[in-house]
Amino acid sequence: MSLAAGENYCTAFRFKAMFEAGAVTCAQPSVTKVGGFTEMLKVIALAEACGISLLPHCPCFGPGLLASLHLLGTMGDEVHAERRHSANGSRSCARSVTD
């Protein structure tokens, strides 16, 4: 069973502990909560080293969404992120950034 978590974690240290405990198969860090780009890059590197998939949490609008999209652009060919669908306010998970 897959388990995702981490959208409210605030440091790479917290993610490292979660990964080492084998608590998740997918991490959902939020660039706006984890401490910005530098800390988010640390989380990405930790996830890669531990074989944990990453699905960034970015349901926000404005600067938070732009920061998330900017970061996602550094992560590879096809990346996914949690985002809020504005038509009805529901969340749409694992949508391609190009959708």
Protein Blocks (a to p, Z undefined) as FASTA:
>chain_A
ZZdehjlccbfklmmmmmmnopafbdcddfklnnpjklmmmmmmmmmmnopacddddfbg
hjllmmmmmmmmmnojbdcdddddfknopacehiafkZZ
